[in-house]
Amino acid sequence: MSLYEAVKQAVWTVQGKLITLLADSETIPAGSSKSYDFEIPENHTGAVITARLTYDASATSGATINTYYSHDGDNFDTEAVDTLSPAFTAGETKQQSFIVATPCKVLRIEVVNNDAGYDLTLDKLWIVTMP
């Protein structure tokens, strides 16, 4: 993670849960993806990923969120451990949360824009880890 990304990342702790903002108002170009790596705190074994996405009014396809595990931060699974499908309606903002296990050192969250013609706005991407 670059210094810019580290400074951009906001972190809160509430009742032992670590709440981290991974993305804030980012554009994912048509037909592409963006990945966010998050180091799981020691003794935290579960997480909730929350994504707030805004779809173009002319979009015909939504987003997919894939998660990948790494036990060393360098070598990630080649196939997604979980594939999540947030709600989609063209021209609207949708927010959805997903529960994932975190039996690893680093969790990679990949947000895929499935629409080939229109950009996707990732308004917010949070992860909440729990001991």
Secondary structure, DSSP 4 states (H G I P E B T S, - for coil): --HHHHHH-EEEEETTEEEEEEEEEEEE-TT-EEEEEEEPPTT--EEEEEEEEEE-TT----EEEEEEEESSSS-B-SS-SEEE-----TT-EEEEEEEEE--SSEEEEEEEE--SSS-EEEEEEEEEEE-
